[in-house]
Amino acid sequence: MTEHADLLSEFSERAKTENSATALMEFMVRRLHESMARYNWVGFYLVDPSDPGVLLVGPYVGSFSPNVRIPLDTGLCGAAATNAETVIG
């Protein structure tokens, strides 16, 4: 298996037993950050339930503090969310 496939398998298994989506996301960002040195920041942005035009930072690990709120029409994260596509920058 490739490194990505191994991680995906690990995440799938963990998802079967984790008690919350937040705990699963925290596990995933830690494992990605530990295993893939080329990423200096790994994290999730989630749509703000009280303002669907804004992303809120979720679990993350990395070398810098992210923006806590990002409008959907701003930057790579906003573009990824708006277009429902992965953006690696």
C-alpha positions in Angstrom: 0.0 0.0 0.0 1.1 3.6 -0.5 1.5 6.0 2.4 -1.8 7.7 1.5 -3.7 4.3 1.2 -2.3 3.2 4.6 -3.4 6.4 6.3 -6.9 6.2 4.6 -7.2 2.7 5.9 -6.2 3.8 9.4 -8.7 6.6 9.3 -11.5 4.3 8.1 -10.8 1.9 11.0 -10.6 4.7 13.6 -13.9 6.2 12.3 -15.7 2.9 13.3 -14.8 3.4 17.0 -14.3 7.2 17.6 -16.9 8.8 19.7 -17.2 12.1 17.8 -16.4 13.7 14.5 -14.2 16.3 16.3 -12.2 13.5 18.0 -11.8 11.8 14.6 -10.6 15.0 12.9 -8.1 15.6 15.8 -6.7 12.1 15.3 -6.5 12.6 11.5 -4.7 16.0 11.6 -2.2 14.6 14.1 -1.5 11.5 12.0 -1.2 13.5 8.8 1.2 16.0 10.4 3.3 13.2 11.9 3.5 11.1 8.8 3.8 13.6 6.0 6.6 16.0 6.7 5.9 18.0 3.5 2.8 19.5 5.2 3.6 22.2 7.7 -0.1 22.7 8.6 -3.0 20.2 8.5 -6.5 21.1 9.5 -10.2 21.4 8.9 -12.4 24.3 8.2 -16.1 23.8 8.8 -19.0 25.9 7.7 -20.3 28.1 10.5 -23.7 26.8 11.4 -24.9 30.3 12.4 -23.4 31.9 9.2 -23.1 29.6 6.2 -21.1 32.2 4.3 -18.2 31.7 6.7 -15.7 28.9 7.5 -14.6 28.3 11.1 -11.3 26.7 11.9 -11.7 23.2 13.3 -9.0 20.8 14.6 -5.6 21.6 13.3 -1.9 20.9 13.9 0.9 23.0 12.4 3.6 25.6 12.5 1.3 28.6 12.4 -2.0 29.8 13.8 -4.7 29.9 11.2 -7.4 32.4 10.5 -10.3 31.6 12.9 -13.0 32.7 10.4 -12.7 32.8 6.6 -15.5 34.1 4.3 -16.4 31.6 1.6 -15.3 34.1 -1.1 -11.8 34.5 0.3 -8.6 32.5 -0.3 -7.9 28.9 -1.1 -10.1 27.5 1.7 -13.0 29.6 0.6 -12.5 28.5 -3.0 -12.3 24.8 -1.9 -15.5 25.1 0.1 -17.4 27.0 -2.5 -16.4 24.7 -5.4 -16.5 21.5 -3.3 -13.0 20.6 -4.5 -9.7 19.9 -2.8 -7.1 22.6 -3.1 -3.5 21.9 -2.2 -1.5 25.0 -1.9 
